[in-house]
Structure formats: C-alpha cells, structure tokens
Amino acid sequence: MPEAFINRIATAVPAHEVHRFFLGFAAAQLKDDPRKRAVFSRMADKGGIEHRYSCVAPAEDPEGAKVDAGGIFLRGDFPGTAQRMDLYESHAPDLAIEAVERLDLGAERERVTHLVVTSCTGFSAPGIDLEIVARCGLSQSVERTLVGFMGCYAALNALKLARHIVRSEPEARVLVVNIELCTLHLRDTVELEELLSFCLWGDGCAAALVSAEEAGLRLDSFRTLLAADSRELMSWRVRDDGFDMVLSGRVPAVIHETLGQHRGEVLGNTAVGDIDLWAVHPGGRSVLDAVERALELGPQALAASRQVLRENGNMSSATVMFVLEKMLGDASGGEQGCGMAFGPGLTAETMRFQATGRAA
C-alpha cells in the first residue's frame, strides 16, 4: 500500500496587524473596573503573543466608538451573524487563494484530483471550495470535501482524510486548505474570560499538497483522544451576534491529564526522547506548557509552536500547519515527528510523521 506525504505547505495572513489594537480595545471595555483591567493586562502580557492579523482593518483609536476602520463594529452595536458571514464570504476566498498560489503549483495544478477545505469561522454556499477551483485553475472534476466546524484540530482530520485518499488512489494529489477568519467573531463584552479569549485569535490560511510522491513529511499513524467529562470546557456555537467561543481555564489541566494517561497510544513504541519534531497546535501559552509537562519535553521541543503563537496567535485549524511548514523547511531527513491539536469535545487529534529530507 502506498504511503502519503505532505509535499509542500504554504501559508498566508491578512495585511492588518491588530494585536496591540485589540489589547487596547479590551482594556477600554474594562475602564469602569480597575481591578479587572489590571488582571487583564497582567494575563495578556503573559500570553506569549506579539502579533495577530485580521482581514478587518482596525480603527485608529482602540478606545473610540469604532472598532474597525469601516465602522461595522461599533461599541454598543456590533454586527449580527449575517453581516459577519458577508465579511467571511468577501475576505476568506482572497486569503485562501493567496496561500494556494504560494504553493507554486504551476502546471501541477491540473493534476490535483481532490480538494479538502477546513473552516469553522464562516459558511456560504456556493462555498470557498468552488472559489478555489475557479480562481486557482483546478479541474472542475476535482472531488471536493469540506471539514466544517471542527475547530482547531480540523487540520489533522483533513490530513487523515488526504492520507486515506492517497493510500486508496495512489495517483491522487490532494490539495488541503485550512482557512480561518477568527477575528470576525469579536464580541462586545465586559466579561474578563471572554476578553482574554479574544486576545488569542488571529486570521490565517494554510495550503498543503499531499500525494504519494516520496518528498516532504511522510504521514504515519493518527489517533483521537477524547477527554472524559469535558464536553463543555471548549465549545463553539452559532449565535445571533456571531459565533460564541467558550474556553474554560481548566482546558490546559485536562490536556495535561489526558496526554499523561494516553501518551502510549500517541507514541506507540517510540520513546519521547526519540521524537525530533513536535508539531503541537499552539492553542495558547498555557496549553503548550501543559503539553510540555505531560510529555516531559525539553525546553526547546516546542520552539516552533511557540514561535507561531508569538507571530500569529491562534488561527484555529490553520495554526498547526504553520508549525509543520517551519519543520518541513528545516528538516534534513529522517527526523521522527509527532503532531497534535485540540478542540471542542474536549478532543485531541494526534499523528506521527517522518521527514524525508527531499523537496517536492
């Protein structure tokens, strides 16, 4: 049976850097509660994030009435879900096309047989998959699959699906696109936990080519871990005023416990010390700290994940692909890898991979 390989990965973020602006916006929301504002500032400073990007241009003054330059997000009058979906439909295709074009497929685009798209931050039909087919010059007979609303771990499910396709159809070439516009779901709130959650999210897109060509990262075993009694610790629900994320402060502790109990399932017969590359979804600094403690990793093991978090924040399903992109570019060949991402459920999706050292 043929093996499947991630041959290439390319990534893109929008033009608007917004992290400091959103910190200012959130602090202004708490201006009437100095204690909460002090707690927010202290915790935000420890978040390990320096930059995040948004498809929506910020206003000039984070304490002003307008949150965005276009005046769609107004204090006391944030847009409803319909208007946010209009923004998604307007901006998501452009960012997705940018990432795909950075793969530099050239004439190879005619050989793409399957398209798998993941997103949990917007819906439309005809959807972004058809936009990619039309604007990237793919064959109109490309088989299309949308992995929707699975959250941050969806990229690993997409890679799992791509691997199944390639192993059953050796000539298949699968284009995987992970597109998320998380910042569209900012809410007008004074709740400290919600504001801290919003300080994690950024917009981004990753595109990858998976095939049987022996170049890049070989995809090996996949495992799903479902933490017991944790369904409500992380959730993502459609509301009238956008999508509502619940992210409990207990999440890192549950991840720590679950990985500690099941690390044999994730690693198989491989010792932690024999894993060279750790592609861990940077859901937040505390999440990475929890993984590091649970698996007893060295201080540099999660350097790539911490770098992606610092430079981009949490971009939901696209984020772990940004980490894998760095590893694909730096690996010399033969390195053993382990990838994992977390999301609603509380679910951990994991995989093993190996670097070939050969470029596609």
C-alpha positions in Angstrom: 0.0 0.0 0.0 1.4 3.4 -0.9 2.4 5.9 1.7 1.2 9.5 1.8 3.4 12.6 2.1 2.9 16.3 2.7 5.0 17.5 -0.2 4.6 21.3 0.3 3.0 23.7 2.7 2.4 27.5 2.2 0.8 30.0 4.5 -0.8 33.5 4.4 -2.1 36.0 6.8 -4.1 39.2 6.1 -2.4 42.6 5.9 -3.8 44.2 9.1 -1.7 43.6 12.3 -4.1 44.0 15.2 -2.8 42.5 18.4 -1.9 45.8 20.2 -5.1 47.4 19.0 -7.2 44.6 20.4 -5.4 44.7 23.7 -6.3 48.4 23.8 -9.9 47.7 22.9 -10.3 45.0 25.6 -8.7 47.3 28.2 -11.1 50.1 27.3 -14.0 47.7 27.8 -12.9 47.3 31.4 -12.3 51.0 32.1 -15.0 51.1 34.8 -13.4 48.2 36.7 -9.8 49.0 37.5 -9.2 45.6 39.2 -10.4 43.6 36.2 -8.4 45.8 33.9 -5.2 45.2 35.9 -5.9 41.5 35.9 -6.5 41.6 32.1 -3.3 43.5 31.4 -1.2 41.2 33.5 -2.6 38.0 32.0 -2.5 39.3 28.4 1.2 40.3 28.8 1.9 36.6 29.8 0.1 35.2 26.7 3.3 34.8 24.6 1.7 36.6 21.6 3.2 39.7 19.9 1.4 39.8 16.6 -2.0 38.8 15.2 -3.6 39.6 11.9 -7.2 40.3 10.8 -9.0 40.7 7.5 -10.7 43.7 9.0 -8.7 46.9 9.3 -8.7 48.3 12.8 -9.8 51.9 13.6 -7.2 54.5 14.7 -8.2 54.7 18.3 -8.8 51.4 20.3 -10.8 53.4 22.9 -13.0 55.1 20.3 -16.6 54.3 19.2 -15.4 52.5 16.1 -13.5 49.2 16.5 -12.8 48.8 12.8 -12.0 51.4 10.1 -15.2 50.7 8.2 -17.4 51.3 11.2 -19.0 47.8 11.1 -18.1 47.0 14.7 -19.4 49.9 16.8 -19.3 49.9 20.6 -22.8 49.0 21.7 -23.8 48.0 18.2 -21.7 45.1 16.9 -22.9 43.3 13.7 -25.1 40.3 13.7 -24.1 36.9 12.3 -25.4 37.7 8.8 -23.1 40.7 8.4 -20.2 38.7 9.8 -20.8 36.0 7.2 -20.9 38.6 4.5 -17.4 39.6 5.6 -16.3 36.0 5.6 -17.6 35.4 2.1 -15.8 38.6 1.0 -12.4 38.0 2.6 -11.9 34.3 3.0 -11.5 33.4 -0.7 -8.8 36.0 -1.2 -6.7 34.7 1.7 -7.2 31.1 0.6 -6.2 31.9 -3.0 -3.1 33.7 -1.7 -2.0 30.6 0.3 -2.7 28.2 -2.6 -0.7 30.4 -5.1 2.2 30.3 -2.7 2.5 26.6 -3.2 3.7 27.5 -6.7 1.9 24.5 -8.3 2.3 25.8 -11.8 1.2 23.2 -14.3 0.8 20.7 -11.5 -2.5 22.3 -10.6 -4.0 20.4 -13.5 -3.0 17.1 -11.7 -4.8 18.0 -8.4 -7.6 15.4 -8.0 -9.1 16.2 -4.6 -9.7 19.4 -2.6 -10.2 19.3 1.2 -11.1 22.6 2.9 -11.4 23.1 6.7 -13.0 26.1 8.3 -15.1 26.7 11.4 -15.4 30.5 11.2 -17.7 31.0 8.3 -20.3 29.4 6.0 -21.5 30.1 2.5 -22.8 28.2 -0.5 -21.7 28.0 -3.2 -18.7 28.0 -1.0 -15.0 28.7 -0.8 -14.2 25.3 -2.3 -15.7 26.3 -5.6 -13.9 29.7 -5.4 -10.6 27.9 -5.1 -11.4 25.6 -8.0 -12.4 28.5 -10.2 -9.7 31.0 -9.3 -6.8 28.6 -9.0 -7.5 26.9 -12.3 -8.2 23.5 -10.9 -10.1 20.9 -12.9 -13.9 21.2 -12.5 -14.0 17.5 -11.9 -11.9 17.8 -8.7 -13.5 15.9 -5.8 -14.4 18.4 -3.0 -14.8 17.8 0.7 -15.5 20.4 3.5 -14.4 19.6 7.0 -16.6 22.1 8.8 -16.9 23.4 12.3 -14.5 21.0 14.0 -12.3 23.8 15.4 -8.6 23.8 15.9 -8.0 20.1 15.3 -9.6 20.0 11.9 -6.3 20.3 10.0 -5.3 16.9 11.3 -8.6 15.4 10.3 -8.0 16.9 6.8 -4.5 15.3 6.6 -6.0 12.0 7.8 -8.6 12.1 5.0 -5.9 13.1 2.5 -3.8 10.1 3.6 -6.8 7.7 3.2 -7.4 9.1 -0.3 -3.8 8.7 -1.4 -3.5 5.2 0.1 -6.6 4.1 -1.8 -5.8 6.0 -5.0 -2.0 6.2 -5.5 -2.3 8.7 -8.4 -4.3 11.2 -6.3 -2.9 14.6 -5.5 -4.9 16.2 -2.6 -4.9 20.0 -2.0 -5.7 20.7 1.6 -6.7 24.3 2.6 -7.3 25.5 6.1 -8.9 28.9 6.2 -10.0 30.7 9.3 -11.1 34.3 10.0 -11.4 34.1 13.8 -11.4 37.8 14.4 -14.8 38.2 12.7 -16.3 36.9 15.9 -15.2 39.6 18.3 -17.9 40.3 20.8 -18.9 43.5 22.7 -18.4 42.2 26.2 -17.0 43.2 29.6 -16.5 39.6 30.7 -12.9 39.1 31.6 -12.7 35.5 30.5 -14.2 36.3 27.1 -11.8 39.3 26.6 -8.8 37.1 27.4 -10.0 34.5 24.9 -10.3 37.1 22.2 -6.7 38.1 22.7 -5.7 34.7 21.4 -7.3 34.7 18.0 -5.9 35.7 14.6 -6.8 35.1 10.9 -4.8 32.9 8.7 -4.7 30.3 6.0 -2.5 27.3 5.1 -2.4 25.2 1.9 -0.7 21.9 1.5 -0.2 19.3 -1.2 -0.5 15.6 -0.2 0.5 12.8 -2.6 2.3 9.5 -2.8 5.4 11.3 -4.1 8.2 10.5 -1.6 9.1 14.0 -0.6 8.4 16.2 2.4 6.8 14.7 5.5 5.5 11.1 5.5 2.2 10.8 7.3 2.0 7.8 9.7 -0.4 6.8 12.4 -3.3 9.0 13.5 -5.1 8.8 16.9 -8.0 10.5 18.5 -8.2 11.1 22.3 -11.4 12.2 23.9 -11.1 13.6 27.4 -13.7 12.3 29.8 -16.4 14.6 31.2 -15.1 17.6 29.4 -17.7 18.4 26.7 -18.4 21.9 27.9 -14.9 23.0 28.6 -14.5 24.1 25.0 -17.4 24.8 22.7 -18.2 26.9 19.5 -21.8 27.8 18.8 -23.6 30.0 16.3 -25.4 32.8 17.9 -27.3 35.9 16.6 -24.3 38.1 17.3 -21.6 35.8 15.8 -20.0 32.6 16.9 -19.6 32.2 20.6 -16.5 30.5 21.9 -16.4 29.0 25.4 -12.8 28.3 26.5 -12.6 27.2 30.1 -9.5 27.9 32.2 -9.5 24.2 33.0 -8.5 23.2 29.4 -4.7 23.1 30.0 -5.1 20.9 33.0 -7.4 18.4 31.2 -5.0 18.3 28.2 -2.1 17.6 30.7 -4.1 14.8 32.3 -5.3 13.2 29.0 -1.9 13.2 27.4 -0.3 11.8 30.5 -2.8 8.9 30.6 -2.7 8.1 26.9 0.8 9.0 25.7 1.5 5.4 24.9 -1.4 5.4 22.4 0.0 8.5 20.7 3.7 7.4 20.6 3.3 3.7 20.1 6.6 2.0 20.7 8.6 5.2 20.3 10.1 6.9 23.3 9.5 10.6 23.9 13.3 11.2 23.6 13.3 9.7 20.1 10.8 12.2 18.7 12.7 15.0 17.0 9.9 17.2 15.8 6.9 18.3 17.9 4.2 20.0 15.8 1.8 21.0 18.6 -1.1 23.3 18.0 -0.4 26.5 20.0 -3.8 27.0 21.4 -2.2 29.3 24.0 0.9 29.5 26.1 -0.7 27.6 28.9 -1.7 24.8 26.5 1.9 24.4 25.3 3.1 24.5 28.9 0.6 21.7 29.7 1.8 19.5 26.8 5.4 20.1 27.7 4.8 19.0 31.3 2.7 16.0 30.4 5.2 14.6 28.0 8.3 15.8 29.9 9.7 17.6 26.9 12.9 19.7 26.8 12.7 23.5 26.8 13.3 23.7 23.0 10.9 20.9 21.9 8.0 23.3 21.3 10.1 26.2 20.0 8.3 26.1 16.6 4.9 26.1 18.2 5.8 29.0 20.5 7.2 31.0 17.5 3.9 30.6 15.6 1.9 31.6 18.6 4.2 34.6 19.1 4.0 35.7 15.5 0.3 34.9 14.6 -1.7 33.9 17.7 -4.2 31.1 17.5 -5.6 30.8 13.9 -7.8 27.7 14.7 -7.3 24.9 12.2 -4.6 26.7 10.2 -2.3 27.1 13.1 -0.7 23.6 13.4 0.0 23.8 9.6 2.1 26.9 10.2 4.1 24.9 12.7 4.5 22.0 10.2 5.6 24.5 7.5 8.5 25.5 9.6 9.5 21.9 10.2 9.1 21.0 6.5 11.6 23.8 5.6 14.1 22.9 8.3 14.2 19.1 8.4 17.3 17.4 6.9 15.7 14.0 6.7 15.0 11.0 8.9 13.6 13.0 11.8 10.6 11.4 13.6 7.7 13.7 14.4 4.6 13.9 16.4 1.7 16.4 15.7 -1.3 17.2 17.8 -4.1 19.7 18.0 -7.0 20.3 20.4 -10.6 21.4 20.1 -14.2 21.1 21.2 -15.1 17.8 22.9 -12.5 18.1 24.5 -10.7 16.3 21.7 -7.1 15.8 20.9 -6.2 14.7 17.4 -2.6 13.3 17.0 -0.4 11.9 14.3 3.1 10.6 13.7 5.2 11.7 10.8 8.7 11.4 9.4 10.8 13.9 7.4 12.3 12.6 4.1 14.7 15.4 3.6 13.6 15.6 0.0 11.8 18.6 -1.6 8.9 18.1 -4.0 
